[in-house]
């Protein structure tokens, strides 16, 4: 088997990178971190996978089409949270409307959690889309692809 | 009632939340239909906002329930309500128009991305208009600019030069945005706030180097975005090689929104107390406006490409808007606002007519227009009527613009500027007349590559185009909406800026 050490190392690292991404994602409320950073770290796991196993293998695990859906869902999550707070009687992204009775701003926590989740999903899928396009680029673009 | 209290944010949130869905829809007709529906909903929301502002006055909306100046505030007075109405109205006309044109010019696989990007661009432009927060302006400006770069690059299927045009615009636009954000950074350093009204309060009496540098950075940055002569170099190529529908949309909206931002920064943030602003009016906007009017118009005469000709004409028209601004009077501001609105109507219609010609002849070269009246009479007359409007013939919106500009020029004591306005309108007569002569009097080519099908453009293109032409004439006869509202808006802005009327 070729490059055995690299492959095994990548497999070992893959899950902790994702876990770290999730940590940064959910820790964003209280400390440094948040959706942007988490999304990039999440994407890094797959970029490492592509470096080691080849782009085709990564695309099998996470196809381009799924990424587009993820981008849309992420943005809709963000905007949807805003609209939900509007429907609950607050202003756009007025998170207090989620849990108005709370004395310790529980609504703010839920709201930012949902929004950051949307950001994270969008950033991760966008990063990977850019990566797919750069690495998957053919030497010259087919005339039909314009 | 939820809608009534949330009205200020509807023009932004409607296209923003509905645009991504375009990407998931099937290619071609479905994504187009969805985008068109969204543009109409947005237009409805913006019309509602305009009506509301005209009746009840300024709307202030606090995003996330955070009160300004800490939170982001959306603040809509008559000036931005008018721009909102204009931009969304143009979008509502361009989207239905785009279908056939896009079918021809853009790979069908890319249509969901195309319509999605166009909707995001619309969101950005509306966001710039609606916000009362200086940094938020930058964010929305970038949202609209980034999607614009992609949209222009999509013209590459017809002409690869679209790629360099888009890249040039990307470089110039990014420099502009950087300058703008540096300027905002300096103002933030000087005042500690980003809210426009708060900035205005805190800048009173401040006339130090930092504020002056911030002002200069902002003027140059926005100058790049609005293609102020001589910062217009990105514009002709970008307009020429972008897909036809994109050109029609951008020419009618993007630069107008940038002019609005300039007005907003001048009048709502700096105000007349800021001595530097008067210097900018006299020594920057006035000479550059006049230079743009003449140089760009003269260059337009010699273009062999109608799209490029109209692009240079746009630079010249921006010269008029800057000239109106430079008078530093309520009349001048009214003239700028009116011309902003009216120029969008005429340039939108003109670029749509060119799009129709491209649709049938596959070219926007001057030769393609020879003898057009015999083959495509409706397109020809749409072009000629909106061309007359561009020149400033009575009964069209162009006349109203020029009238207000002349009045403002004489009121301000710049009688020579009045003559220059008339003189540069005559240059517009030359370049529009040249195309009109080609269309009406020449025989159509009987051989060669400009032979055209003896058919006019499809109805789905003719109806939106003629809707804009009709608007050119309607608002040229009935001026309550445009000039009336612009006058009120200008009076409010002037009063806030602390200038005499």
Interface residues (C-beta under 8 A of the other chain):
Chain A: X68 X69 X71 X72 X75 X76 X79 X80 X82 X83 X86 X87 X89 X90 X91 X92 X93 X94 X95 X96 X97 X144 X145 X146
Chain B: X2 X6 X9 X13 X16 X17 X20 X21 X23 X24 X61 X62 X63 X64 X65 X107 X156 X157
